[in-house]
Amino acid sequence: MAVINLLGSLFIGAAVHFFEVVDDLVGRARAEASVVVVDFHAEATSEKVALATALDGRVTAVIGTHTHVQTNDARVQAGGTAAITDAGMTGPHDSVIGVQSELAVRRMRTGMPVQFRPAENDVRIEGVVVEADADGRATSCESLRVSL
């Protein structure tokens, strides 16, 4: 198994655009492994969908990360690549992406520094489960959410 991690360009400003490097990285990974997972850390949904579309049939899965909000679009594309726009967040969901809500709100309202503390309620594990055949083609893709 090979894992490729890419950083999106829109609203993040990666030093190198992911489309400049992805073909070479996928080619090198496929030469060594039948299962290739791309972790795409990006802000824009459009970039995540575009990359999953461009890599369909060439990698096992394109898993979007970064926004901390699990999307309801887990799927296997026509070429056999599993995809989800965002796998979600592991941590306390009764929060502002893991931080005690009142602290995050205070920081946003005032613009002043606030020492963040982790929230503790409604802890969940979110992610995605992908099954693949021996050739590395995805056969199923389902989002996962476990409350602790």
Chimera marker file (.cmm) of the C-alpha trace (Angstrom):
<marker_set name="trace">
<marker id="1" x="0.000" y="0.000" z="0.000" r="1" g="1" b="0" radius="0.5"/>
<marker id="2" x="1.164" y="3.525" z="-0.781" r="1" g="1" b="0" radius="0.5"/>
<marker id="3" x="-0.155" y="6.798" z="0.611" r="1" g="1" b="0" radius="0.5"/>
<marker id="4" x="0.286" y="10.106" z="-1.179" r="1" g="1" b="0" radius="0.5"/>
<marker id="5" x="-0.411" y="13.342" z="0.687" r="1" g="1" b="0" radius="0.5"/>
<marker id="6" x="-1.177" y="16.438" z="-1.373" r="1" g="1" b="0" radius="0.5"/>
<marker id="7" x="-1.936" y="20.020" z="-0.360" r="1" g="1" b="0" radius="0.5"/>
<marker id="8" x="-4.591" y="22.018" z="-2.191" r="1" g="1" b="0" radius="0.5"/>
<marker id="9" x="-3.944" y="25.380" z="-3.802" r="1" g="1" b="0" radius="0.5"/>
<marker id="10" x="-7.164" y="27.388" z="-3.457" r="1" g="1" b="0" radius="0.5"/>
<marker id="11" x="-7.244" y="29.416" z="-0.218" r="1" g="1" b="0" radius="0.5"/>
<marker id="12" x="-4.168" y="27.550" z="1.087" r="1" g="1" b="0" radius="0.5"/>
<marker id="13" x="-1.416" y="28.681" z="-1.253" r="1" g="1" b="0" radius="0.5"/>
<marker id="14" x="0.715" y="25.567" z="-1.633" r="1" g="1" b="0" radius="0.5"/>
<marker id="15" x="4.225" y="26.283" z="-2.915" r="1" g="1" b="0" radius="0.5"/>
<marker id="16" x="3.748" y="23.801" z="-5.789" r="1" g="1" b="0" radius="0.5"/>
<marker id="17" x="0.384" y="23.114" z="-7.431" r="1" g="1" b="0" radius="0.5"/>
<marker id="18" x="-0.732" y="19.533" z="-6.846" r="1" g="1" b="0" radius="0.5"/>
<marker id="19" x="-1.423" y="18.940" z="-10.554" r="1" g="1" b="0" radius="0.5"/>
<marker id="20" x="2.277" y="19.618" z="-11.250" r="1" g="1" b="0" radius="0.5"/>
<marker id="21" x="3.365" y="16.618" z="-9.152" r="1" g="1" b="0" radius="0.5"/>
<marker id="22" x="0.477" y="14.186" z="-8.881" r="1" g="1" b="0" radius="0.5"/>
<marker id="23" x="1.035" y="12.206" z="-12.101" r="1" g="1" b="0" radius="0.5"/>
<marker id="24" x="4.656" y="11.440" z="-11.221" r="1" g="1" b="0" radius="0.5"/>
<marker id="25" x="3.765" y="10.531" z="-7.632" r="1" g="1" b="0" radius="0.5"/>
<marker id="26" x="0.946" y="8.224" z="-8.721" r="1" g="1" b="0" radius="0.5"/>
<marker id="27" x="3.170" y="6.550" z="-11.315" r="1" g="1" b="0" radius="0.5"/>
<marker id="28" x="5.896" y="5.903" z="-8.751" r="1" g="1" b="0" radius="0.5"/>
<marker id="29" x="3.396" y="4.642" z="-6.168" r="1" g="1" b="0" radius="0.5"/>
<marker id="30" x="1.654" y="2.307" z="-8.635" r="1" g="1" b="0" radius="0.5"/>
<marker id="31" x="5.020" y="0.798" z="-9.569" r="1" g="1" b="0" radius="0.5"/>
<marker id="32" x="5.430" y="-0.317" z="-5.943" r="1" g="1" b="0" radius="0.5"/>
<marker id="33" x="1.872" y="-0.984" z="-4.712" r="1" g="1" b="0" radius="0.5"/>
<marker id="34" x="-1.498" y="-2.047" z="-6.060" r="1" g="1" b="0" radius="0.5"/>
<marker id="35" x="-3.390" y="-0.033" z="-3.418" r="1" g="1" b="0" radius="0.5"/>
<marker id="36" x="-2.726" y="3.707" z="-3.617" r="1" g="1" b="0" radius="0.5"/>
<marker id="37" x="-4.546" y="6.154" z="-1.330" r="1" g="1" b="0" radius="0.5"/>
<marker id="38" x="-4.361" y="9.906" z="-1.876" r="1" g="1" b="0" radius="0.5"/>
<marker id="39" x="-4.948" y="12.078" z="1.195" r="1" g="1" b="0" radius="0.5"/>
<marker id="40" x="-5.869" y="15.460" z="-0.260" r="1" g="1" b="0" radius="0.5"/>
<marker id="41" x="-5.681" y="18.215" z="2.344" r="1" g="1" b="0" radius="0.5"/>
<marker id="42" x="-7.558" y="21.078" z="0.690" r="1" g="1" b="0" radius="0.5"/>
<marker id="43" x="-10.020" y="23.818" z="1.524" r="1" g="1" b="0" radius="0.5"/>
<marker id="44" x="-12.043" y="23.877" z="-1.694" r="1" g="1" b="0" radius="0.5"/>
<marker id="45" x="-14.572" y="21.167" z="-2.498" r="1" g="1" b="0" radius="0.5"/>
<marker id="46" x="-14.029" y="21.879" z="-6.188" r="1" g="1" b="0" radius="0.5"/>
<marker id="47" x="-10.346" y="20.931" z="-5.965" r="1" g="1" b="0" radius="0.5"/>
<marker id="48" x="-11.156" y="17.709" z="-4.138" r="1" g="1" b="0" radius="0.5"/>
<marker id="49" x="-13.778" y="16.651" z="-6.689" r="1" g="1" b="0" radius="0.5"/>
<marker id="50" x="-11.515" y="17.638" z="-9.602" r="1" g="1" b="0" radius="0.5"/>
<marker id="51" x="-8.594" y="15.599" z="-8.279" r="1" g="1" b="0" radius="0.5"/>
<marker id="52" x="-10.787" y="12.562" z="-7.585" r="1" g="1" b="0" radius="0.5"/>
<marker id="53" x="-12.147" y="12.819" z="-11.129" r="1" g="1" b="0" radius="0.5"/>
<marker id="54" x="-8.689" y="13.204" z="-12.670" r="1" g="1" b="0" radius="0.5"/>
<marker id="55" x="-7.340" y="10.185" z="-10.777" r="1" g="1" b="0" radius="0.5"/>
<marker id="56" x="-10.346" y="7.910" z="-11.323" r="1" g="1" b="0" radius="0.5"/>
<marker id="57" x="-9.100" y="4.471" z="-12.310" r="1" g="1" b="0" radius="0.5"/>
<marker id="58" x="-5.483" y="5.285" z="-11.412" r="1" g="1" b="0" radius="0.5"/>
<marker id="59" x="-5.624" y="5.157" z="-7.590" r="1" g="1" b="0" radius="0.5"/>
<marker id="60" x="-7.675" y="3.231" z="-5.068" r="1" g="1" b="0" radius="0.5"/>
<marker id="61" x="-9.022" y="6.246" z="-3.198" r="1" g="1" b="0" radius="0.5"/>
<marker id="62" x="-8.929" y="10.030" z="-2.945" r="1" g="1" b="0" radius="0.5"/>
<marker id="63" x="-9.806" y="11.062" z="0.602" r="1" g="1" b="0" radius="0.5"/>
<marker id="64" x="-10.382" y="14.759" z="1.227" r="1" g="1" b="0" radius="0.5"/>
<marker id="65" x="-9.340" y="16.289" z="4.541" r="1" g="1" b="0" radius="0.5"/>
<marker id="66" x="-9.025" y="19.719" z="6.168" r="1" g="1" b="0" radius="0.5"/>
<marker id="67" x="-12.510" y="21.173" z="6.687" r="1" g="1" b="0" radius="0.5"/>
<marker id="68" x="-13.356" y="18.999" z="9.731" r="1" g="1" b="0" radius="0.5"/>
<marker id="69" x="-16.893" y="18.469" z="8.423" r="1" g="1" b="0" radius="0.5"/>
<marker id="70" x="-17.677" y="15.007" z="7.094" r="1" g="1" b="0" radius="0.5"/>
<marker id="71" x="-19.379" y="15.168" z="3.711" r="1" g="1" b="0" radius="0.5"/>
<marker id="72" x="-22.188" y="12.931" z="2.530" r="1" g="1" b="0" radius="0.5"/>
<marker id="73" x="-20.646" y="11.979" z="-0.807" r="1" g="1" b="0" radius="0.5"/>
<marker id="74" x="-18.664" y="8.762" z="-0.197" r="1" g="1" b="0" radius="0.5"/>
<marker id="75" x="-18.700" y="6.895" z="-3.489" r="1" g="1" b="0" radius="0.5"/>
<marker id="76" x="-16.872" y="4.626" z="-5.911" r="1" g="1" b="0" radius="0.5"/>
<marker id="77" x="-16.418" y="6.371" z="-9.240" r="1" g="1" b="0" radius="0.5"/>
<marker id="78" x="-16.883" y="4.673" z="-12.614" r="1" g="1" b="0" radius="0.5"/>
<marker id="79" x="-13.166" y="3.895" z="-12.992" r="1" g="1" b="0" radius="0.5"/>
<marker id="80" x="-12.896" y="2.216" z="-9.589" r="1" g="1" b="0" radius="0.5"/>
<marker id="81" x="-11.564" y="5.027" z="-7.419" r="1" g="1" b="0" radius="0.5"/>
<marker id="82" x="-13.259" y="5.611" z="-4.063" r="1" g="1" b="0" radius="0.5"/>
<marker id="83" x="-13.734" y="9.250" z="-3.105" r="1" g="1" b="0" radius="0.5"/>
<marker id="84" x="-15.106" y="11.453" z="-0.353" r="1" g="1" b="0" radius="0.5"/>
<marker id="85" x="-14.805" y="15.230" z="-0.268" r="1" g="1" b="0" radius="0.5"/>
<marker id="86" x="-14.005" y="15.295" z="3.455" r="1" g="1" b="0" radius="0.5"/>
<marker id="87" x="-13.548" y="12.365" z="5.837" r="1" g="1" b="0" radius="0.5"/>
<marker id="88" x="-14.523" y="14.516" z="8.827" r="1" g="1" b="0" radius="0.5"/>
<marker id="89" x="-13.066" y="15.149" z="12.249" r="1" g="1" b="0" radius="0.5"/>
<marker id="90" x="-12.030" y="12.952" z="15.119" r="1" g="1" b="0" radius="0.5"/>
<marker id="91" x="-12.583" y="14.768" z="18.379" r="1" g="1" b="0" radius="0.5"/>
<marker id="92" x="-15.230" y="16.687" z="20.323" r="1" g="1" b="0" radius="0.5"/>
<marker id="93" x="-18.037" y="17.802" z="18.028" r="1" g="1" b="0" radius="0.5"/>
<marker id="94" x="-19.740" y="20.000" z="20.629" r="1" g="1" b="0" radius="0.5"/>
<marker id="95" x="-17.096" y="22.599" z="19.803" r="1" g="1" b="0" radius="0.5"/>
<marker id="96" x="-15.645" y="24.840" z="17.123" r="1" g="1" b="0" radius="0.5"/>
<marker id="97" x="-13.481" y="22.248" z="15.354" r="1" g="1" b="0" radius="0.5"/>
<marker id="98" x="-12.305" y="20.825" z="18.644" r="1" g="1" b="0" radius="0.5"/>
<marker id="99" x="-11.919" y="24.040" z="20.659" r="1" g="1" b="0" radius="0.5"/>
<marker id="100" x="-14.245" y="25.103" z="23.482" r="1" g="1" b="0" radius="0.5"/>
<marker id="101" x="-16.883" y="27.065" z="21.585" r="1" g="1" b="0" radius="0.5"/>
<marker id="102" x="-16.954" y="30.152" z="23.824" r="1" g="1" b="0" radius="0.5"/>
<marker id="103" x="-13.186" y="30.616" z="23.397" r="1" g="1" b="0" radius="0.5"/>
<marker id="104" x="-13.302" y="30.344" z="19.613" r="1" g="1" b="0" radius="0.5"/>
<marker id="105" x="-16.258" y="32.734" z="19.448" r="1" g="1" b="0" radius="0.5"/>
<marker id="106" x="-14.484" y="35.252" z="21.709" r="1" g="1" b="0" radius="0.5"/>
<marker id="107" x="-11.400" y="35.144" z="19.459" r="1" g="1" b="0" radius="0.5"/>
<marker id="108" x="-13.513" y="35.689" z="16.329" r="1" g="1" b="0" radius="0.5"/>
<marker id="109" x="-15.617" y="38.479" z="17.844" r="1" g="1" b="0" radius="0.5"/>
<marker id="110" x="-12.746" y="40.457" z="19.330" r="1" g="1" b="0" radius="0.5"/>
<marker id="111" x="-9.785" y="39.609" z="17.106" r="1" g="1" b="0" radius="0.5"/>
<marker id="112" x="-7.728" y="39.339" z="20.274" r="1" g="1" b="0" radius="0.5"/>
<marker id="113" x="-5.560" y="36.343" z="21.147" r="1" g="1" b="0" radius="0.5"/>
<marker id="114" x="-7.269" y="33.717" z="23.275" r="1" g="1" b="0" radius="0.5"/>
<marker id="115" x="-5.654" y="30.596" z="24.688" r="1" g="1" b="0" radius="0.5"/>
<marker id="116" x="-7.629" y="27.749" z="23.167" r="1" g="1" b="0" radius="0.5"/>
<marker id="117" x="-8.572" y="24.723" z="25.245" r="1" g="1" b="0" radius="0.5"/>
<marker id="118" x="-9.914" y="21.491" z="23.811" r="1" g="1" b="0" radius="0.5"/>
<marker id="119" x="-13.608" y="20.790" z="24.190" r="1" g="1" b="0" radius="0.5"/>
<marker id="120" x="-14.659" y="17.503" z="25.740" r="1" g="1" b="0" radius="0.5"/>
<marker id="121" x="-18.271" y="16.689" z="24.777" r="1" g="1" b="0" radius="0.5"/>
<marker id="122" x="-19.733" y="14.601" z="21.955" r="1" g="1" b="0" radius="0.5"/>
<marker id="123" x="-16.437" y="12.958" z="21.004" r="1" g="1" b="0" radius="0.5"/>
<marker id="124" x="-16.592" y="11.110" z="17.687" r="1" g="1" b="0" radius="0.5"/>
<marker id="125" x="-14.309" y="9.277" z="15.347" r="1" g="1" b="0" radius="0.5"/>
<marker id="126" x="-15.051" y="10.057" z="11.711" r="1" g="1" b="0" radius="0.5"/>
<marker id="127" x="-13.448" y="8.664" z="8.614" r="1" g="1" b="0" radius="0.5"/>
<marker id="128" x="-14.059" y="6.436" z="5.641" r="1" g="1" b="0" radius="0.5"/>
<marker id="129" x="-13.878" y="2.693" z="5.024" r="1" g="1" b="0" radius="0.5"/>
<marker id="130" x="-12.740" y="1.634" z="1.568" r="1" g="1" b="0" radius="0.5"/>
<marker id="131" x="-12.657" y="-1.933" z="0.332" r="1" g="1" b="0" radius="0.5"/>
<marker id="132" x="-10.592" y="-2.845" z="-2.717" r="1" g="1" b="0" radius="0.5"/>
<marker id="133" x="-9.888" y="-5.883" z="-4.859" r="1" g="1" b="0" radius="0.5"/>
<marker id="134" x="-6.438" y="-7.400" z="-5.413" r="1" g="1" b="0" radius="0.5"/>
<marker id="135" x="-5.761" y="-4.970" z="-8.288" r="1" g="1" b="0" radius="0.5"/>
<marker id="136" x="-6.374" y="-1.962" z="-6.064" r="1" g="1" b="0" radius="0.5"/>
<marker id="137" x="-9.745" y="-1.014" z="-7.543" r="1" g="1" b="0" radius="0.5"/>
<marker id="138" x="-12.199" y="0.170" z="-4.917" r="1" g="1" b="0" radius="0.5"/>
<marker id="139" x="-15.264" y="-2.019" z="-4.502" r="1" g="1" b="0" radius="0.5"/>
<marker id="140" x="-16.972" y="0.026" z="-1.784" r="1" g="1" b="0" radius="0.5"/>
<marker id="141" x="-16.639" y="3.335" z="0.025" r="1" g="1" b="0" radius="0.5"/>
<marker id="142" x="-18.609" y="4.264" z="3.124" r="1" g="1" b="0" radius="0.5"/>
<marker id="143" x="-18.280" y="7.093" z="5.597" r="1" g="1" b="0" radius="0.5"/>
<marker id="144" x="-17.763" y="6.088" z="9.211" r="1" g="1" b="0" radius="0.5"/>
<marker id="145" x="-18.923" y="7.865" z="12.348" r="1" g="1" b="0" radius="0.5"/>
<marker id="146" x="-18.505" y="6.382" z="15.821" r="1" g="1" b="0" radius="0.5"/>
<marker id="147" x="-19.664" y="8.231" z="18.923" r="1" g="1" b="0" radius="0.5"/>
<marker id="148" x="-17.583" y="7.578" z="22.034" r="1" g="1" b="0" radius="0.5"/>
<link id1="1" id2="2" r="1" g="1" b="0" radius="0.2"/>
<link id1="2" id2="3" r="1" g="1" b="0" radius="0.2"/>
<link id1="3" id2="4" r="1" g="1" b="0" radius="0.2"/>
<link id1="4" id2="5" r="1" g="1" b="0" radius="0.2"/>
<link id1="5" id2="6" r="1" g="1" b="0" radius="0.2"/>
<link id1="6" id2="7" r="1" g="1" b="0" radius="0.2"/>
<link id1="7" id2="8" r="1" g="1" b="0" radius="0.2"/>
<link id1="8" id2="9" r="1" g="1" b="0" radius="0.2"/>
<link id1="9" id2="10" r="1" g="1" b="0" radius="0.2"/>
<link id1="10" id2="11" r="1" g="1" b="0" radius="0.2"/>
<link id1="11" id2="12" r="1" g="1" b="0" radius="0.2"/>
<link id1="12" id2="13" r="1" g="1" b="0" radius="0.2"/>
<link id1="13" id2="14" r="1" g="1" b="0" radius="0.2"/>
<link id1="14" id2="15" r="1" g="1" b="0" radius="0.2"/>
<link id1="15" id2="16" r="1" g="1" b="0" radius="0.2"/>
<link id1="16" id2="17" r="1" g="1" b="0" radius="0.2"/>
<link id1="17" id2="18" r="1" g="1" b="0" radius="0.2"/>
<link id1="18" id2="19" r="1" g="1" b="0" radius="0.2"/>
<link id1="19" id2="20" r="1" g="1" b="0" radius="0.2"/>
<link id1="20" id2="21" r="1" g="1" b="0" radius="0.2"/>
<link id1="21" id2="22" r="1" g="1" b="0" radius="0.2"/>
<link id1="22" id2="23" r="1" g="1" b="0" radius="0.2"/>
<link id1="23" id2="24" r="1" g="1" b="0" radius="0.2"/>
<link id1="24" id2="25" r="1" g="1" b="0" radius="0.2"/>
<link id1="25" id2="26" r="1" g="1" b="0" radius="0.2"/>
<link id1="26" id2="27" r="1" g="1" b="0" radius="0.2"/>
<link id1="27" id2="28" r="1" g="1" b="0" radius="0.2"/>
<link id1="28" id2="29" r="1" g="1" b="0" radius="0.2"/>
<link id1="29" id2="30" r="1" g="1" b="0" radius="0.2"/>
<link id1="30" id2="31" r="1" g="1" b="0" radius="0.2"/>
<link id1="31" id2="32" r="1" g="1" b="0" radius="0.2"/>
<link id1="32" id2="33" r="1" g="1" b="0" radius="0.2"/>
<link id1="33" id2="34" r="1" g="1" b="0" radius="0.2"/>
<link id1="34" id2="35" r="1" g="1" b="0" radius="0.2"/>
<link id1="35" id2="36" r="1" g="1" b="0" radius="0.2"/>
<link id1="36" id2="37" r="1" g="1" b="0" radius="0.2"/>
<link id1="37" id2="38" r="1" g="1" b="0" radius="0.2"/>
<link id1="38" id2="39" r="1" g="1" b="0" radius="0.2"/>
<link id1="39" id2="40" r="1" g="1" b="0" radius="0.2"/>
<link id1="40" id2="41" r="1" g="1" b="0" radius="0.2"/>
<link id1="41" id2="42" r="1" g="1" b="0" radius="0.2"/>
<link id1="42" id2="43" r="1" g="1" b="0" radius="0.2"/>
<link id1="43" id2="44" r="1" g="1" b="0" radius="0.2"/>
<link id1="44" id2="45" r="1" g="1" b="0" radius="0.2"/>
<link id1="45" id2="46" r="1" g="1" b="0" radius="0.2"/>
<link id1="46" id2="47" r="1" g="1" b="0" radius="0.2"/>
<link id1="47" id2="48" r="1" g="1" b="0" radius="0.2"/>
<link id1="48" id2="49" r="1" g="1" b="0" radius="0.2"/>
<link id1="49" id2="50" r="1" g="1" b="0" radius="0.2"/>
<link id1="50" id2="51" r="1" g="1" b="0" radius="0.2"/>
<link id1="51" id2="52" r="1" g="1" b="0" radius="0.2"/>
<link id1="52" id2="53" r="1" g="1" b="0" radius="0.2"/>
<link id1="53" id2="54" r="1" g="1" b="0" radius="0.2"/>
<link id1="54" id2="55" r="1" g="1" b="0" radius="0.2"/>
<link id1="55" id2="56" r="1" g="1" b="0" radius="0.2"/>
<link id1="56" id2="57" r="1" g="1" b="0" radius="0.2"/>
<link id1="57" id2="58" r="1" g="1" b="0" radius="0.2"/>
<link id1="58" id2="59" r="1" g="1" b="0" radius="0.2"/>
<link id1="59" id2="60" r="1" g="1" b="0" radius="0.2"/>
<link id1="60" id2="61" r="1" g="1" b="0" radius="0.2"/>
<link id1="61" id2="62" r="1" g="1" b="0" radius="0.2"/>
<link id1="62" id2="63" r="1" g="1" b="0" radius="0.2"/>
<link id1="63" id2="64" r="1" g="1" b="0" radius="0.2"/>
<link id1="64" id2="65" r="1" g="1" b="0" radius="0.2"/>
<link id1="65" id2="66" r="1" g="1" b="0" radius="0.2"/>
<link id1="66" id2="67" r="1" g="1" b="0" radius="0.2"/>
<link id1="67" id2="68" r="1" g="1" b="0" radius="0.2"/>
<link id1="68" id2="69" r="1" g="1" b="0" radius="0.2"/>
<link id1="69" id2="70" r="1" g="1" b="0" radius="0.2"/>
<link id1="70" id2="71" r="1" g="1" b="0" radius="0.2"/>
<link id1="71" id2="72" r="1" g="1" b="0" radius="0.2"/>
<link id1="72" id2="73" r="1" g="1" b="0" radius="0.2"/>
<link id1="73" id2="74" r="1" g="1" b="0" radius="0.2"/>
<link id1="74" id2="75" r="1" g="1" b="0" radius="0.2"/>
<link id1="75" id2="76" r="1" g="1" b="0" radius="0.2"/>
<link id1="76" id2="77" r="1" g="1" b="0" radius="0.2"/>
<link id1="77" id2="78" r="1" g="1" b="0" radius="0.2"/>
<link id1="78" id2="79" r="1" g="1" b="0" radius="0.2"/>
<link id1="79" id2="80" r="1" g="1" b="0" radius="0.2"/>
<link id1="80" id2="81" r="1" g="1" b="0" radius="0.2"/>
<link id1="81" id2="82" r="1" g="1" b="0" radius="0.2"/>
<link id1="82" id2="83" r="1" g="1" b="0" radius="0.2"/>
<link id1="83" id2="84" r="1" g="1" b="0" radius="0.2"/>
<link id1="84" id2="85" r="1" g="1" b="0" radius="0.2"/>
<link id1="85" id2="86" r="1" g="1" b="0" radius="0.2"/>
<link id1="86" id2="87" r="1" g="1" b="0" radius="0.2"/>
<link id1="87" id2="88" r="1" g="1" b="0" radius="0.2"/>
<link id1="88" id2="89" r="1" g="1" b="0" radius="0.2"/>
<link id1="89" id2="90" r="1" g="1" b="0" radius="0.2"/>
<link id1="90" id2="91" r="1" g="1" b="0" radius="0.2"/>
<link id1="91" id2="92" r="1" g="1" b="0" radius="0.2"/>
<link id1="92" id2="93" r="1" g="1" b="0" radius="0.2"/>
<link id1="93" id2="94" r="1" g="1" b="0" radius="0.2"/>
<link id1="94" id2="95" r="1" g="1" b="0" radius="0.2"/>
<link id1="95" id2="96" r="1" g="1" b="0" radius="0.2"/>
<link id1="96" id2="97" r="1" g="1" b="0" radius="0.2"/>
<link id1="97" id2="98" r="1" g="1" b="0" radius="0.2"/>
<link id1="98" id2="99" r="1" g="1" b="0" radius="0.2"/>
<link id1="99" id2="100" r="1" g="1" b="0" radius="0.2"/>
<link id1="100" id2="101" r="1" g="1" b="0" radius="0.2"/>
<link id1="101" id2="102" r="1" g="1" b="0" radius="0.2"/>
<link id1="102" id2="103" r="1" g="1" b="0" radius="0.2"/>
<link id1="103" id2="104" r="1" g="1" b="0" radius="0.2"/>
<link id1="104" id2="105" r="1" g="1" b="0" radius="0.2"/>
<link id1="105" id2="106" r="1" g="1" b="0" radius="0.2"/>
<link id1="106" id2="107" r="1" g="1" b="0" radius="0.2"/>
<link id1="107" id2="108" r="1" g="1" b="0" radius="0.2"/>
<link id1="108" id2="109" r="1" g="1" b="0" radius="0.2"/>
<link id1="109" id2="110" r="1" g="1" b="0" radius="0.2"/>
<link id1="110" id2="111" r="1" g="1" b="0" radius="0.2"/>
<link id1="111" id2="112" r="1" g="1" b="0" radius="0.2"/>
<link id1="112" id2="113" r="1" g="1" b="0" radius="0.2"/>
<link id1="113" id2="114" r="1" g="1" b="0" radius="0.2"/>
<link id1="114" id2="115" r="1" g="1" b="0" radius="0.2"/>
<link id1="115" id2="116" r="1" g="1" b="0" radius="0.2"/>
<link id1="116" id2="117" r="1" g="1" b="0" radius="0.2"/>
<link id1="117" id2="118" r="1" g="1" b="0" radius="0.2"/>
<link id1="118" id2="119" r="1" g="1" b="0" radius="0.2"/>
<link id1="119" id2="120" r="1" g="1" b="0" radius="0.2"/>
<link id1="120" id2="121" r="1" g="1" b="0" radius="0.2"/>
<link id1="121" id2="122" r="1" g="1" b="0" radius="0.2"/>
<link id1="122" id2="123" r="1" g="1" b="0" radius="0.2"/>
<link id1="123" id2="124" r="1" g="1" b="0" radius="0.2"/>
<link id1="124" id2="125" r="1" g="1" b="0" radius="0.2"/>
<link id1="125" id2="126" r="1" g="1" b="0" radius="0.2"/>
<link id1="126" id2="127" r="1" g="1" b="0" radius="0.2"/>
<link id1="127" id2="128" r="1" g="1" b="0" radius="0.2"/>
<link id1="128" id2="129" r="1" g="1" b="0" radius="0.2"/>
<link id1="129" id2="130" r="1" g="1" b="0" radius="0.2"/>
<link id1="130" id2="131" r="1" g="1" b="0" radius="0.2"/>
<link id1="131" id2="132" r="1" g="1" b="0" radius="0.2"/>
<link id1="132" id2="133" r="1" g="1" b="0" radius="0.2"/>
<link id1="133" id2="134" r="1" g="1" b="0" radius="0.2"/>
<link id1="134" id2="135" r="1" g="1" b="0" radius="0.2"/>
<link id1="135" id2="136" r="1" g="1" b="0" radius="0.2"/>
<link id1="136" id2="137" r="1" g="1" b="0" radius="0.2"/>
<link id1="137" id2="138" r="1" g="1" b="0" radius="0.2"/>
<link id1="138" id2="139" r="1" g="1" b="0" radius="0.2"/>
<link id1="139" id2="140" r="1" g="1" b="0" radius="0.2"/>
<link id1="140" id2="141" r="1" g="1" b="0" radius="0.2"/>
<link id1="141" id2="142" r="1" g="1" b="0" radius="0.2"/>
<link id1="142" id2="143" r="1" g="1" b="0" radius="0.2"/>
<link id1="143" id2="144" r="1" g="1" b="0" radius="0.2"/>
<link id1="144" id2="145" r="1" g="1" b="0" radius="0.2"/>
<link id1="145" id2="146" r="1" g="1" b="0" radius="0.2"/>
<link id1="146" id2="147" r="1" g="1" b="0" radius="0.2"/>
<link id1="147" id2="148" r="1" g="1" b="0" radius="0.2"/>
</marker_set>
